[in-house]
Amino acid sequence: MLVFVLMIGGGELLHAGNNPALQQQFDEVYNQWRKSVINGDAAAWSRLTAKNRQLAVRNRIYSEKREFPKAVFELPAAPPSIANLKGLSAHQKGATGTAVYFGKVDFGVGGDPTDNLLLLHFVNDGGRWRYDTADYISLQSLPDVRTQLQQGDLSYVEQKDFQASGVPPQMPIPVKPAQFIAKVYVFCPGRDVRVKVNKISDHHFQDTKAAEVVIGGGKPGSNEVQFATKALEGSTGKEALSIRVYLLSTVAGVKPIKVYEYQVNEGEAVKPFGSGNFEIDAKVVQQLRGK
């Protein structure tokens, strides 16, 4: 028999059998939130989504020059259902909460889902629990953990990372619809890299190759890029590094324009901190328009 663990205000641990309300609330909030996304119900989505997440989603949509709230519901697949997953724990600390689920998390992209973990985050806004975000934890490289969970051993999900932090998420700075779509691209094997664009758009990359949209987009004139780097444990410190910013055109067939780059070849020294600028002038605008 699985045991749910709840944290209440004074820090006392209780079995969910004695206080099942929190688990039930999180299940209901997520199920209703998922239904609002599937049905394209903007009013319900707004009511069920944490205020910080609403603003973050709107900022991203505006930064991609898409329409809000219409673009909220333009997803390749519905959020995964928890109907057939096992609820392993629910945890509350202050105005934050988490719920952990285990089973065949199905994102609707085909294939045969295997047993993995889904960690949901919630925020209490004005006395009402609202959905914030989710983390999907693949157990493909942790077969022993998967077996333990299948056998009812919950020690893995009793770690701090699966519990509510007690620190409410920061409210993002609201942005207006972007004039120019921009993306930060980073290639950073063996390194932790943080990038900030125009003192608004924060980005964090670890040992990866990835791109993220710049919140607020590019603006006419001068744009600022700041970065910080550090080697990760186990790295050689000699790995190559690329930090770039691209502008994306809304005209079909026009390729992205590289407007900023910090490039370090393998074996070269990497700056722990740096900054620079890129300009969006009339010439760049004409390029984006395909002229």
Secondary structure, 3 states (H helix, E strand, C coil): CCCCEEECCCCCEEECCCCCHHHHHHHHHHHHHHHHHHHCCHHHHHHHECHHHHHHHHHHHHHCCCCCCHHHHCCCCCCCCCCCCEEEEEEEECCEEEEEEEEECCCCCCCCCCEEEEEEEEEEECCEEEEEEEEEECCCCCHHHHHHHHCCCCHHHHCHHHCCCCCCCCCCCCCCCCCEEEEEEEECCCEEEEEEECCCEEEEEECCEEEEECCCCECCEEEEEEEEEEECCCCCCCCCEEEEEEEECCCCCCCCEEEEEEEECCCCCCCCEEEEEEEECHHHHHHHCCC
